[in-house]
């Protein structure tokens, strides 16, 4: 289990690099009843991740990767190429800059509609359309599925992936509970950093992870 955790950790952490979710939560926390609204948003986002990771693990178990090593290697190659293409897309299309314009519009929407139902739906939609997180979680779930750890260990590892990938949804709430003033300054600074360097960070992260998966797939095919 420990080895599986170390292998899937980089992908789970990559899934946590989500400028849009972090911005949405930061904005929600500034509204009336912000902490409660942000918590409901986080619940919606985490629910999407739980369902998504569960489906990926179920699919992986049905395929039975350990019994089909060549297919597992081919999947690694496919995922690696997909991540490299995704990194290239981010690099050339400036996805983060586009996201920043969307976030400005979302700030207006959030201030107009911050009820529990709207916040929950906003969390569902925010995570369901969060391509960077969803893309990074796929290899993490695949790594868990191909290791024969047992059902209990797989459930625990799956929950760990969810908790880590959902960091942008729940960490702002936790920080404001511990130290409201410093937390606001930190979140604003982090948001500014993502706006300046977020695109480059995602390109590097997904590029490196894509190369890792391709090398891993080639090594499996060669063995």
CORTA-V732282 format. One line per field, one symbol per residue. ss: DSSP state (~ for helix, > for strand, _ for the rest). burial: I if it has 24 or more other C-alpha atoms within 12 Angstrom, else O. A space follows every 50 residues. Layout:
BEGIN
ss->???
burial->???
END
This chain:
BEGIN
ss->_~~~~~~~~~~~~~~___~~~~~~~~~~_____~~~~~~~~~~~~~~~~~ ~~~~~~~~~~~~~_~~~_~~~~~~~~~~~~~~~~~~~~~~~~~_~~~~~~ ~~~~~~~~~~~~___~~~~~~~~~~~~~__~~~~~~~~~~~~~~~~____ ~~~~~~~~~~~~~~~_~~~~~~~~~~~~_~~~~~~~~~~~~~~~~~~~~~ ~~~~~~~~~~~~~~~~~~~~~~_
burial->IOOIIOIIIIIIIIIIIIIIIIIIIIIIIIIOOIIIIIIIIIIIIIIIII OIIIOIIOOIIOOOIOOOOOOIIIIIIIIIIIIIOIIIOIIOOOIIOOII OOIOOIIOOIIOOIIIOOIIIIIIIIIIOIIIIIIIIIIIIIIIIIIOOO OOOIIIIIIIIIIIIIIIIIIIIIIIOOOOOOOIOOIIOIIOOIIOOIII IIIOIIIIIIIIIIOIIOOOOOO
END
